[in-house]
Amino acid sequence: MAKRNTRRVNLQDLFRWKQELHVTDHNGEQVLTVYQRVVSDKEYEEARLHALRQSRKVRLALRDPETDEHAALMENLEVSSKQQITNVILINKFQQMHSAADDMVQIQMPKHPGTNASVEQMEEYEHAVDEYNQKRAEELMEHLDKIQQKEQEKLEELSNEELIELAAKSMENQICTNVVNEILRDYQVYLGTYADKAYKNRYFISFEDFQELASQVKEQLIRGYNSLKMVPEELKN
């Protein structure tokens, strides 16, 4: 039975969009203090464009037979078994298959019986609501299993060369998606981290400076930024 979320929350915790952040070393000693704020729409667009440009560079390198990136990708696939290559394709298509299965779900949220409903009608309605999530998940999995089986059968009919070509494209898309997500995240942290409480001077001169940080420091800055929450009313000011 699905549990309902009745926990009360502090609205101030939900709507925090700037903060002072203390960064520590491996001994827990404070090494620097920065000030972070959620980036503006304009800054987010700058981060998005930078991420897409870098992703395109990675994609072109993966497609170029003369690059180390392409060689590493193809070498990995060429030494894999047919089943391993098939699994790569299916794994990278999972989100697409899941979305298709979700669109096929027929079960609907129970309809409220109305303000004049009897106690028994309300009992049955609430019981149906409690069971809704589980029933929906079960139906979704039935559709997903059927879709996966059909995809498996289609792939089994292909030659090894055709599978390698599909897998290379699939891995290329996954790699580039990861690049976009990582750079989009990091670029926002870079733009949203300042050296002063007035948020006038960015802490890092360039994005490259941020990328060259020690991993422990970089992870703390990312976690700090991710903890921020946007308040639309405040961001307009």
Buried (B, 14 or more C-beta within 10 A) or exposed (E): EEEEEEEEEEEEEEBEBBBEBEBEEEEEEEBBEBBBBBBEEEBBEBBBEBBBEBBEEBBEBBBEEEEEBBEEBBEBBEEBEBEEBBBBBBEBBEEEBBEEBEEBBEEEEBEEEEEEEEEEEEEBBEEEBBBBEEEBEEBBEEBBEEBBEEBEEEBEEBEEEEBBEBBBBBBBBEBBEEBBEEBBBBBBBBBBBBBEEEBEEBBBEEBEEBEEBEEEBBEBBBEBBEEBEEBEEEEEE
